[in-house]
Amino acid sequence: MMEGIINVLKPPGMTSHDVVNQIRRLTGVRRTGHTGTLDPGAAGVLPVCVGKATRVSEFVLEMDKSYRAELTLGQATDSEDAAGTVIAEKQVPSLTGELIGRVLKSFIGQGTQIPPMYSAVRVGGKRLYELARQGKEVSREPRTVHIYSVEPVRFDHRMVLFDVDCSRGTYVRTLCREIAEKLDTVGHMSFLLRTAVGPFLLDQTWTLEELAGLAESGRLQEALMPADVALQRLPSVTVSAEQALLIKNGVAVTAGNLPPEGETVRVYDSAGSFLAIGRAGIDTVKPQKVF
């Protein structure tokens, strides 16, 4: 059975779930899932886990993200992006590259964001976007986010194009609104391209058309990346052939060169084959998820 991670180039106009359904049809594997929603109007990197690789999706979900975003100034929308209804307009002041650069860099560091009403966050068991479509607005708890870098690409009187590297859970739509407010106007995100999710990069993605072509020629396996690509930040532990058999049966084994007790590790056999995600003990490693 096929298993691994496919780095998909999600096109605008499709939901992340739509993409998963397409991959499910192409692979014939029911156990398939994405690793964090990308807005329907956005395009870019969407890693999709197939088969046993779905067991590493939680690690991909936690990864930092990179985006290229376009901010259109002068109009605010209820969804904070171009799909929404215009709710406010304000004159755009005269802007300079120096001012825009200074405002963008003011967002670098740890901060908080309030999730937009048009988002998949659950409040009281319901998705915020479901409530928003009913014309309701509810109180939302601020979330801690981290902006690692934000760089202007180009701008004109009403548009600012910029690149941002940020933590999981950052709403670039909300960042666009906040940037506009600091520029003494209003604005909304008019374009979004996700350029990276951890080690999954834009120039290594496959379009759905390319994947369909591979599937038709029986070569879809070429697009599958091994599951442990998602675990490269974890320390690794190598065990002997005898110990590998125990690991595969969920049994803890003695190991050396371990990280501090309690840390998560990836476990390999002496031939370099990925065996499991484990938990380090004082002098043992116990498998948590076996592959």
N, C-alpha and C positions, 0 to 999 in steps of 0.2 A: 504493500500500500504506500502511496505517496505521503511523504511527510517532510516538513521543513518550513522555511519562511520565504514568501514571495514578496519582493519589494515592488509594489504596484504604483504606477503613476495614475492617481485618481484624477479623472477629468472633472471639470466643473459641471454641475447639473445632476450629478449622481450622489446619492447618500453613501456613506461608508458601508451600510448594510447591503445596498445594491451591488457594490463591488464584491463583497463577501459571497453573495449569491452567485455572481458570475464565476468566481474562482471555484466555488463548490461544484458548479456544473462542469467546468473544464476539467477538474481533477477527479470528480466522482467521489470525493471524500466529504462526508457529511460533517465531520468534526473539523470545522474551519471557522476562524474568527479573526476580526481585525484587532488592532492594538491601541485603540484610542480614536474616537470619532473626529473626522475632519468635516467641517461644514459642507453642506451640499453645493454651495456656490464656490467653494475653494477647490484648488487643484494641488497636486503634489504628492509627496511621499506618504504612502499608506502601507506599512508592512502587514501582510496577512499570514497568519499561522495556519498550517495545514497538518492534520493528524496529531501525533504526539507533541508536535511543536507548539500546540495551543497551551501546553503546560508552562511555557516561558513567557506567555503574553503579559503577565503581570510585571515582568522585568522590563519589557519594552514600554509598557504604559508609563513607567516611572522615569523614562529617559528624557533628557533635555531635548528641546525642539528648536529648529531654525526656520525662519520665514522671510519672504519678501512681501511687503505689504504696500498698498497704495491707499493713501488717505486723501479723500476729497473734502476740501474745506468749504464752509459757507452754508451747508445743510446738514442737520442732524436727523437721524431716522430712529424709529422706535426699536428696531432690532440692532442698531449700531452698524449695520452694513447696507449694501446697495439693494438688498431684497426687501427692506422695510419701507414703511410709509414716512414721508417727510413730516417731522413734528416741530421743527424750528429752523429758522434761517437767520443768518447774521452776516453782516459785511465782513469781508476778509481784509485785515489790515495789510499794509505794505510789509513784505517779509524779505529778509536777507538770508543768505546761506549761513552766515555766522549765527544769526538768531535761531534758525531752525536746528543747527548743529548743537547749540547750547541747550535748547529745550529738549531735544532727543536724549542727550547725555544725562540730563537731570533725572531721567527715569532709571538709570543704571543702579543696581543694588536690590536689596530686599524691600518689598513693599506689600501692600494689600490691594486686592480688587474685590468688588462686589459683582458676583456673576450676573450677566445680563438676563433679563426675563426670557429672551429668546435663546435659551440654552438647555442642555440635557440634564442639568442638575435637578435632583429630586428634592422637593419640599413637601412634607406631609404625604409622602407616597406618590406624588404626581410630578411629572416633568414640568419644569418651569415654562417651556414653550407651549405645553398644553394649556396651562393657565393663561398665558399671554394671549393665545388665540381666542380665549373666552373673554378677553378684555379685562382680565384680572391682573393685579399687581400685588405681590406679597413681599414681606420682609425677607431679605437674604443675608446670611452671615458673611462677613468679609473673609477672604481667603489669602493666605500668605503666598506670594509669588516672588520669583527672583528674575530680574533682567540682567543678563551677563554682558551684553553689548547691544548697542543700537546705533546704526550708521546710516546717514542720509545717502541716497544714490543720486537723486536729482529732484528738482522741484520747479514749479512755475507758480503763477499767482494763486491757483486754486488746488494744486495737487502736490503732495509730498510722497515720494517713493523712498522706502527705507528698508534696511535689513535688520532683523532682530534675532538674537539668541536668547532663549528664555527657558524657565523651568516648566515642568509639566503643570497643567492647570491654568496657564496664562491665557487670558482672552485678548487676542490681538485687536479684536473689534473694540474692546473697552480701552485698550492702550491708545488706539486711534482717537477715540472720543476725548481721552484725557490730554493727549498732545494738542488737539484742536483747542481745548479750553485754555491750555497754557499759552497758546498763540493768540489768545483773546478773541476767539471766534468759536464756531461749532463745526462739527465734521462727522464723517462716517467712513468706515473702511469700504473702499470700492473695488478692491482686488486683493486676493490672498493666495500665495503660493508657498506651500511647505517644502523647504529645500533639504531638510534633514530631520531624522528622528534617531538620535544617538549615532550609531555607525551606519545607518541606512541612509544613503545619499541620493540626491535627485538624479545625478548622472549614471546611477546604477539601477534605475527603475525600469520596469517593463510596462508598456501600454497594454490595455486589454486586447487590442487588436493583435499585438505581437504575441501575446499569450495564447490567443485563439489559434494563431498560425502554428505555434509550437505544438499545441495540443492536437491539431489536425495531422501534423506530421509525426506524431508520437514522440516528440522531443521536449515535452513540458518539464521533464526532470531537470533540464538545463537551467530553468529559472528558479529552482529551489535552492535556498541557502540553508546550511545546517543550523539546527536549533541553537547550538552553543554560540553562534555569532551574537546572539542577544545577551550573552553572559560574560563578555570579555572583560568587564570591570571587576568580576569576581575573581578572587585568588583560585588557583588550580591545585589539585592534589592528584598524584599518580600512584596507583596501587598495582600490586603484582597480579599475575593471571589468576592465581588461587583466590586472592582477595576480591578480584573482579566478580567471581562467581557468587561470593557472599553478598557483595554490594547489589548485584542484580536480584538477589532474593530478599533485599531489605535489611540485611544484617550489618551492624557496625563493625568496622575493622580498625586495627591499629595503623597509625600513619605518622610519618615524621614531617617536619617543615610545615606545620600547621599555623594558620593565623590565630589570633586570639579566640578563646573559647566562645562559642555562640555565633561566630560569623558564618555566613553562607559561602559555600565553596562549590566549584565544579569539579567533578571526579572523572579521571581518565584511566584507562588501562595502560599497560606498558607499551602497547602498539599505537597509542595516541587516540584510541576510540573513546568518544564521549559516552560515559556510563550513566551519570546521575548528577542531580543537585543535592548537596549534602550539608550537614551542619557539623562544624568543628567542635570537638570536645577537647579535653586536656591533652590526650594522646590518641584519640580515635576520631574517625569521621563516620557519621551515621547518615545513610541515604534518606532523603526526604521525597524526592521525585526521581524515579528510575526510568531511563530511556532505553 
